[in-house]
Amino acid sequence: MSKSIICGVHAVESALRNDTENLGQIWLDKRSRNDRLKKLEKMAEENGMRVFLTDDDKLDKLAGNNRHQGIVAEYYKLKAWTENDLYDMLDGMTEQPFLLVLDGVTDPHNLGACLRTAEGAGVHAVIAPKDNAASITPTVRKVASGAAEIIPFVPVTNLARTLETLKNRGIWLTGTSDKAKQTLYQADLKGPMALVMGAEGAGIRRLTEEACDYLISIPMAGQVSSLNVSVATGVCLFEAGRQRQR
């Protein structure tokens, strides 16, 4: 099992609440003992974990290019979800599947933001290609604020084949495109569905678009023609969540 580093209050707190078996040593800034850090120190000690008080230079070295907010933790690799794990999860579900597909999102900050939004909107799993796309890294975990430790992230070898399998399982694919004839607010987003979002700038690829059952667009009232992919994902997911709650 490989080790990595997670940084920041949200990421470490989420791991302490949801995934303590994968946490190793924790380092805290001895000069910046605010209430949140004290709370995390207490949580770690209650779970029998080793907490080391250290200086900012040591934390900077451990965190690398990541902002640590006074806390860094050793973290063992997250569960690697496979397509078979995804299908087993879908087979065992008693509610309508709600999935997010990210077609080639390469920026780790965008991936982290999408994971955070997806978890908050009630998405059951996030699917992405293995190649030419961002994977789970310390930066992604930091931006996701704990969501990376909770929501299944499923990298797949052949996205087109996975989408076809989902369709055969009765899951409707709704893609986002400026070519769409209906807007997000006109679409029916209830039932078993997967929202398909495209890469930064380029959008969803042609084969992915052709695999979708429906295409939707986000109506824009201003002069800017498009949104950042993580923002667009949030807009679409929470509209879908609103409809599904009804």
C-alpha positions as CSV (number, residue, x, y, z in Angstrom):
1,M,0.0,0.0,0.0
2,S,1.5,3.3,-1.1
3,K,1.6,6.5,1.1
4,S,0.9,10.1,0.2
5,I,0.4,13.3,2.0
6,I,-2.9,15.2,2.5
7,C,-2.9,18.8,3.6
8,G,-5.3,21.3,5.1
9,V,-8.0,21.4,7.7
10,H,-10.9,20.0,5.6
11,A,-9.0,17.1,4.1
12,V,-7.5,15.9,7.3
13,E,-10.8,16.4,9.2
14,S,-12.7,14.3,6.6
15,A,-10.1,11.5,6.8
16,L,-10.3,11.5,10.6
17,R,-14.1,11.2,10.5
18,N,-14.4,8.8,7.6
19,D,-11.1,6.9,7.0
20,T,-8.9,6.7,10.1
21,E,-7.6,3.3,9.1
22,N,-5.8,4.9,6.2
23,L,-4.2,7.7,8.2
24,G,-0.6,7.6,9.5
25,Q,1.3,10.3,11.3
26,I,-0.1,13.8,11.7
27,W,2.0,17.0,11.9
28,L,0.7,20.2,13.4
29,D,2.1,23.7,13.4
30,K,3.2,24.3,17.0
31,R,3.0,28.1,16.6
32,S,-0.5,28.3,15.1
33,R,-2.7,26.4,17.5
34,N,-6.2,27.8,16.6
35,D,-9.4,26.1,17.7
36,R,-9.8,24.0,14.6
37,L,-6.3,22.6,14.8
38,K,-6.8,21.9,18.5
39,K,-10.0,20.0,17.6
40,L,-8.2,17.9,15.0
41,E,-5.4,17.2,17.5
42,K,-8.0,15.9,20.0
43,M,-9.8,13.8,17.3
44,A,-6.5,12.2,16.3
45,E,-5.5,11.5,19.9
46,E,-8.9,9.9,20.6
47,N,-8.3,7.6,17.6
48,G,-4.9,6.6,19.1
49,M,-2.9,8.4,16.4
50,R,0.5,10.0,16.7
51,V,0.5,13.8,16.5
52,F,3.8,15.7,16.1
53,L,4.1,19.4,16.8
54,T,6.5,21.0,14.4
55,D,7.4,24.3,12.7
56,D,6.2,25.9,9.5
57,D,9.4,25.0,7.6
58,K,8.9,21.3,8.2
59,L,5.2,21.5,7.2
60,D,6.2,23.4,4.0
61,K,8.6,20.6,3.1
62,L,6.1,17.9,3.8
63,A,3.3,19.7,1.8
64,G,5.4,20.5,-1.2
65,N,3.5,22.9,-3.4
66,N,0.2,22.4,-1.4
67,R,-1.1,24.9,1.1
68,H,-1.2,23.1,4.5
69,Q,-3.1,25.5,6.8
70,G,-0.9,24.3,9.7
71,I,-1.7,20.6,9.4
72,V,-0.3,17.7,7.3
73,A,-1.1,14.0,7.5
74,E,0.4,10.8,6.1
75,Y,-2.3,9.0,4.1
76,Y,-2.4,5.6,2.6
77,K,-3.7,5.2,-0.9
78,L,-7.5,5.4,-1.3
79,K,-9.5,2.4,-2.4
80,A,-9.0,2.1,-6.2
81,W,-12.4,1.7,-7.7
82,T,-12.8,-0.4,-10.8
83,E,-15.6,-0.7,-13.3
84,N,-16.6,-4.0,-11.7
85,D,-16.8,-2.3,-8.3
86,L,-19.1,0.4,-9.9
87,Y,-21.4,-2.2,-11.4
88,D,-21.5,-4.2,-8.1
89,M,-22.5,-1.0,-6.4
90,L,-25.2,-0.3,-9.0
91,D,-26.6,-3.8,-8.6
92,G,-27.0,-3.3,-4.9
93,M,-28.7,0.1,-5.0
94,T,-32.3,0.5,-4.0
95,E,-32.5,4.1,-5.3
96,Q,-32.2,5.6,-8.8
97,P,-28.5,5.9,-9.8
98,F,-27.2,9.4,-10.0
99,L,-23.7,9.5,-11.6
100,L,-21.3,12.1,-12.9
101,V,-19.0,11.5,-15.9
102,L,-16.1,13.8,-16.5
103,D,-14.8,13.5,-20.0
104,G,-11.2,14.5,-19.8
105,V,-11.0,17.1,-17.0
106,T,-7.3,17.7,-16.7
107,D,-7.0,20.4,-14.0
108,P,-6.7,18.9,-10.5
109,H,-8.3,22.0,-9.0
110,N,-11.3,21.5,-11.2
111,L,-11.5,17.8,-10.5
112,G,-11.3,18.5,-6.7
113,A,-14.1,21.1,-7.0
114,C,-16.2,18.6,-9.1
115,L,-15.8,15.9,-6.5
116,R,-16.8,18.3,-3.7
117,T,-19.9,19.4,-5.6
118,A,-20.8,15.9,-6.6
119,E,-20.7,14.6,-3.0
120,G,-22.7,17.6,-1.8
121,A,-25.4,17.0,-4.5
122,G,-25.8,13.3,-3.7
123,V,-24.0,11.8,-6.6
124,H,-23.3,8.1,-6.1
125,A,-20.1,7.9,-8.1
126,V,-17.8,9.9,-10.4
127,I,-16.5,8.3,-13.6
128,A,-13.5,9.6,-15.7
129,P,-11.0,8.2,-18.3
130,K,-7.7,6.9,-17.0
131,D,-5.7,8.6,-19.7
132,N,-5.5,12.3,-20.5
133,A,-7.4,13.3,-17.4
134,A,-6.7,14.3,-13.8
135,S,-6.4,11.6,-11.2
136,I,-6.7,11.7,-7.4
137,T,-3.6,13.7,-6.0
138,P,-2.9,15.6,-2.8
139,T,-4.0,18.8,-4.6
140,V,-7.3,17.2,-5.6
141,R,-7.9,15.9,-2.1
142,K,-7.2,19.4,-0.7
143,V,-9.6,21.1,-3.1
144,A,-12.2,18.4,-2.6
145,S,-12.3,19.2,1.2
146,G,-12.8,15.6,2.2
147,A,-15.1,14.5,-0.7
148,A,-12.3,12.5,-2.3
149,E,-12.3,10.2,0.7
150,I,-16.1,9.7,0.5
151,I,-17.4,9.5,-3.0
152,P,-16.3,6.7,-5.3
153,F,-14.0,7.9,-8.1
154,V,-13.9,5.3,-11.0
155,P,-11.2,5.7,-13.7
156,V,-12.0,3.7,-16.8
157,T,-9.9,2.5,-19.7
158,N,-12.5,3.0,-22.4
159,L,-15.1,5.7,-21.6
160,A,-17.2,5.0,-24.7
161,R,-17.6,1.4,-23.7
162,T,-18.4,2.3,-20.1
163,L,-21.1,4.7,-21.3
164,E,-22.6,2.0,-23.5
165,T,-22.7,-0.4,-20.5
166,L,-24.4,2.2,-18.4
167,K,-27.0,2.7,-21.1
168,N,-27.6,-1.0,-21.3
169,R,-28.3,-0.9,-17.6
170,G,-31.1,1.6,-18.1
171,I,-29.1,4.7,-17.1
172,W,-29.9,7.7,-19.3
173,L,-26.9,9.8,-20.4
174,T,-27.3,13.6,-20.3
175,G,-24.5,15.5,-21.9
176,T,-23.7,19.3,-21.8
177,S,-23.1,21.0,-25.1
178,D,-23.7,24.4,-26.7
179,K,-25.3,22.5,-29.6
180,A,-28.2,21.4,-27.3
181,K,-31.7,22.2,-28.3
182,Q,-33.0,22.3,-24.7
183,T,-31.7,24.0,-21.6
184,L,-30.9,22.6,-18.3
185,Y,-34.1,23.9,-16.9
186,Q,-36.2,22.3,-19.6
187,A,-34.7,18.9,-19.2
188,D,-36.1,16.0,-17.1
189,L,-33.2,15.0,-14.8
190,K,-35.1,12.6,-12.7
191,G,-34.7,8.8,-12.8
192,P,-31.5,6.8,-13.4
193,M,-29.1,9.2,-15.0
194,A,-25.5,10.1,-15.6
195,L,-24.6,13.8,-16.2
196,V,-21.7,14.0,-18.7
197,M,-19.4,17.1,-18.5
198,G,-16.7,17.9,-20.9
199,A,-13.1,19.0,-20.5
200,E,-12.0,22.6,-19.9
201,G,-12.6,24.6,-23.0
202,A,-13.0,21.7,-25.4
203,G,-16.2,20.3,-23.9
204,I,-17.2,16.6,-24.4
205,R,-15.6,14.7,-27.2
206,R,-17.5,13.8,-30.4
207,L,-17.9,10.1,-29.5
208,T,-19.0,10.9,-26.0
209,E,-21.5,13.4,-27.3
210,E,-22.9,10.8,-29.8
211,A,-23.3,8.3,-26.9
212,C,-25.5,10.7,-24.9
213,D,-29.3,10.3,-25.0
214,Y,-29.9,14.0,-24.5
215,L,-27.9,17.2,-24.7
216,I,-28.5,20.2,-22.5
217,S,-27.1,23.7,-22.2
218,I,-26.8,26.2,-19.4
219,P,-28.6,29.4,-20.4
220,M,-26.3,32.4,-20.1
221,A,-27.8,35.9,-19.5
222,G,-24.5,37.9,-19.7
223,Q,-21.9,38.4,-22.4
224,V,-19.6,35.6,-21.2
225,S,-20.4,32.5,-23.3
226,S,-19.4,29.7,-20.9
227,L,-18.6,28.7,-17.4
228,N,-15.7,27.0,-15.8
229,V,-16.3,23.2,-15.8
230,S,-16.5,22.9,-12.1
231,V,-19.0,25.8,-11.8
232,A,-21.0,24.3,-14.7
233,T,-21.0,20.9,-13.0
234,G,-22.3,22.5,-9.8
235,V,-25.1,24.3,-11.6
236,C,-26.2,21.1,-13.4
237,L,-25.9,18.7,-10.5
238,F,-27.9,20.9,-8.1
239,E,-30.7,21.4,-10.6
240,A,-30.8,17.6,-11.1
241,G,-30.8,17.2,-7.3
242,R,-33.7,19.7,-7.0
243,Q,-35.7,17.8,-9.5
244,R,-34.9,14.4,-8.0
245,Q,-36.0,15.6,-4.5
246,R,-39.4,16.6,-5.9
